[in-house]
Amino acid sequence: MPLVDLVMPKLGESIMEATILKWHKNPGDLIAEDETVLDIATDKVDSEVPSTTAGVLEQVFFATNDVVPIGAVIATIRVGATSAVTQSQPPATIAKEYEDAKMVEHIENIPFQPVATVQTNQNAALNNSNSIKFYSPLVLNIAQQEGMSMVDLEKIEGTGQDGRVSKRDIIAFIERRKSVENLPVSSGTTPLISTEDQPYFTPQIVPQIQPASSPQLYVGNVEVIEMDRMRKLIAKHMVDSKHISAHVTSFAECDVTNLVLWREKVKRDFEKREGEKITYTPIFIEAIVKCIKKYPLLSSSVEGEKIIIKKDLNIGMATALPSGNLIVPVIKNADQLNLSGLTKKVNGLANAARSGKLKPDDTTGGTFTLTNVGTFGTIMGTPIINQPQVAIMAVGAIKKRPMVLETPQGDSIAIRHMMYISLSYDHRIIDGALGSTFLNAVSKELENFDTNRTI
């Protein structure tokens, strides 16, 4: 009976790895074709991985919470079997063997090197015989980043398979070295560590080193809540965006009375005819798309010293989940949809997000983002750019206010539906003039909404 590999599926462009959340099947369990085997998560969405064939789950190669690259074999299935033929290798063991070979995405300016083989005959004091040591690309990259020599690497005692130096080993070595180097040495006293032909961390006097960080003590009546996985990812993305982009936010006040009156007039007939409720969001997206066509730099990204203008207008819309977290589904090719099409897309993606049914591709490829802070009663906001985009617009709550209207007969005061809109943009490529011009263009699109429009 043949074995079939179950691989980590491709989950959308730019997604290179996924985290295993839960195994629904254990080795020896029967599996039907398309039956869910495990749940996985990316920095975008959670997904299920179904079986590609019917049979018995023979082996699993990773444990819960392991991070696995796209395309890696995560399990094997014995086709046509009714019970497992061989014992599954413990996931933790396989994950540990794989740990050092994982792809490194965020180490900048360090070339990916092949696995190195080092003849350790340079230091007889550390090795009684000439043996071969293998170092993974990850270990070599970390060593290069920290300015370590091969002699330094040879001094690390590996805890991996066959004595290999793992990521954990080299990080512990670096932390110990920094701790010892930062210890104060009083004048006239014997150094803690000899510098003559002696490996690191064999001090003549063992110092008392305090832990790098001690548990935080909280005073008073407090509740400590651990961040969930999505909140940790959101926090990281927000901080990263602030470090990457030079944020500037501009504001505009918008009279949306015509828009509000038109929606009130058509919403019942539209829902009866289309089976969908028309909200303000698709109307805002339609105005944004029209203005991006006039100012295409708002739909772009920065790569080094190059500006990449995105011709496909894919508009992301920030959506609140029941947990309180946010996710940004993307309406692909929004410029090719009419208002009815936009309404159906907006409602469909919002419902899928709230019910946990978004697909990985539903959150990728965005070129501009809209967030409606007015949903929660806020009148304005200063949103953070969704990388690698260069701009994000926030719309506030629509409020009735007395406004001065200019008429041929003179000025008058009237009650109008007013809304603040704001645009955060990357000042590296979008100057204040362009940002403000674009924002004003969107405002005018909404203010001049045709109340006689049919849909």
QUIPEZI-V636585 format. One record per residue. N is the residue number from 1. OMEGA is omega as a letter, one per 30 degrees, with the letter a starting at -180 (* if undefined). NEAR is the number of other C-alpha atoms within 10 Angstrom. Layout:
# QUIPEZI-V636585
n-><N;N>
omega-><OMEGA;OMEGA>
near-><NEAR;NEAR>
This chain:
# QUIPEZI-V636585
n-><1;2;3;4;5;6;7;8;9;10;11;12;13;14;15;16;17;18;19;20;21;22;23;24;25;26;27;28;29;30;31;32;33;34;35;36;37;38;39;40;41;42;43;44;45;46;47;48;49;50;51;52;53;54;55;56;57;58;59;60;61;62;63;64;65;66;67;68;69;70;71;72;73;74;75;76;77;78;79;80;81;82;83;84;85;86;87;88;89;90;91;92;93;94;95;96;97;98;99;100;101;102;103;104;105;106;107;108;109;110;111;112;113;114;115;116;117;118;119;120;121;122;123;124;125;126;127;128;129;130;131;132;133;134;135;136;137;138;139;140;141;142;143;144;145;146;147;148;149;150;151;152;153;154;155;156;157;158;159;160;161;162;163;164;165;166;167;168;169;170;171;172;173;174;175;176;177;178;179;180;181;182;183;184;185;186;187;188;189;190;191;192;193;194;195;196;197;198;199;200;201;202;203;204;205;206;207;208;209;210;211;212;213;214;215;216;217;218;219;220;221;222;223;224;225;226;227;228;229;230;231;232;233;234;235;236;237;238;239;240;241;242;243;244;245;246;247;248;249;250;251;252;253;254;255;256;257;258;259;260;261;262;263;264;265;266;267;268;269;270;271;272;273;274;275;276;277;278;279;280;281;282;283;284;285;286;287;288;289;290;291;292;293;294;295;296;297;298;299;300;301;302;303;304;305;306;307;308;309;310;311;312;313;314;315;316;317;318;319;320;321;322;323;324;325;326;327;328;329;330;331;332;333;334;335;336;337;338;339;340;341;342;343;344;345;346;347;348;349;350;351;352;353;354;355;356;357;358;359;360;361;362;363;364;365;366;367;368;369;370;371;372;373;374;375;376;377;378;379;380;381;382;383;384;385;386;387;388;389;390;391;392;393;394;395;396;397;398;399;400;401;402;403;404;405;406;407;408;409;410;411;412;413;414;415;416;417;418;419;420;421;422;423;424;425;426;427;428;429;430;431;432;433;434;435;436;437;438;439;440;441;442;443;444;445;446;447;448;449;450;451;452;453;454;455>
omega-><a;l;l;l;l;a;l;a;l;a;a;a;l;l;a;a;l;l;l;a;a;l;l;a;l;l;a;a;l;a;l;l;a;l;a;l;a;l;l;a;l;l;l;a;l;a;l;l;a;l;l;a;l;a;a;l;a;a;l;a;l;a;l;a;l;l;a;l;l;l;l;l;a;l;l;a;l;a;l;a;l;l;a;a;a;l;l;l;a;a;a;a;a;l;l;l;a;a;a;a;l;l;l;a;a;l;a;l;l;a;l;a;l;l;a;l;a;l;a;l;a;a;a;a;a;a;a;l;l;a;a;l;l;l;a;l;l;l;l;l;l;l;l;l;a;l;a;l;l;l;l;a;a;a;a;l;a;l;a;a;a;l;a;l;a;l;a;a;a;l;l;l;a;a;l;a;l;l;a;a;a;l;l;l;a;a;l;l;a;l;l;a;l;a;a;l;a;a;l;l;l;a;l;l;a;a;l;a;l;l;a;l;l;a;a;l;a;a;l;a;a;l;a;a;l;l;l;a;a;l;l;l;l;a;l;a;a;l;l;a;l;l;a;a;l;a;l;l;l;a;l;l;a;l;a;a;a;a;a;a;l;l;l;a;a;a;a;l;l;a;l;a;a;a;a;l;l;l;l;a;l;l;l;a;l;l;l;a;l;a;l;l;l;a;a;a;l;l;a;l;a;l;a;l;l;l;a;l;a;a;l;a;l;a;l;l;a;a;l;l;l;l;a;l;l;l;a;l;a;l;a;l;a;a;a;a;l;a;l;l;l;a;a;l;a;a;a;a;l;l;l;l;a;l;l;a;l;l;a;a;a;a;a;l;a;l;l;a;l;l;a;l;l;l;a;l;l;a;l;l;l;a;l;a;l;a;g;l;a;a;l;a;l;l;a;l;l;a;l;l;l;a;l;l;l;a;l;a;l;a;l;l;a;l;a;l;a;l;l;l;a;a;l;a;a;a;l;a;l;l;a;a;a;a;a;l;l;a;l;l;l;l;a;l;a;a;a;a;a;a;l;a;l;a;*>
near-><9;10;17;19;17;22;18;19;16;16;20;15;11;9;16;15;22;25;19;24;18;15;17;13;16;16;20;21;16;20;25;15;11;12;17;17;20;19;18;22;21;19;17;23;22;19;21;19;19;17;23;18;18;18;26;25;29;26;25;22;20;24;20;15;13;18;19;25;19;16;13;14;17;21;22;22;27;24;17;15;19;14;15;18;15;10;10;17;14;13;18;15;14;14;17;15;15;13;19;20;16;16;14;13;8;7;12;8;7;13;10;14;11;11;14;13;11;15;12;18;15;12;15;10;11;15;13;10;11;12;10;10;17;15;19;20;20;22;23;23;19;17;18;14;13;10;10;14;11;14;13;14;19;20;15;20;15;18;13;16;11;9;12;18;22;24;20;14;16;20;14;13;19;15;12;15;13;11;14;16;12;9;12;9;11;8;7;6;7;11;14;18;17;15;10;6;8;12;18;16;15;11;15;11;11;10;10;7;10;8;8;7;6;7;6;6;6;9;6;6;5;7;7;6;6;8;10;10;11;19;15;12;14;16;11;11;17;16;11;13;18;15;10;15;22;16;21;20;20;16;20;16;15;20;22;23;21;17;19;18;12;17;16;10;13;14;15;14;12;16;12;10;9;12;11;16;15;23;13;13;17;22;20;18;24;20;17;26;22;14;21;19;14;11;15;15;20;25;25;21;21;18;9;6;6;9;12;12;14;18;14;15;24;22;26;27;27;19;20;17;15;11;10;9;12;17;21;24;29;25;25;21;14;22;19;11;14;13;15;16;12;21;21;17;18;21;17;13;22;22;15;14;23;16;11;14;16;21;19;20;17;21;23;21;22;26;27;28;26;23;21;25;20;19;13;9;12;14;19;20;21;19;24;24;26;23;20;17;22;27;30;27;27;23;27;22;19;21;17;14;14;12;14;12;12;10;8;5;6;7;10;11;11;12;13;19;20;21;22;22;25;23;25;23;28;26;16;13;18;18;13;15;9;15;24;19;14;20;22;20;19;23;23;16;19;22;16;13;17;12;14;9;8;7;9>
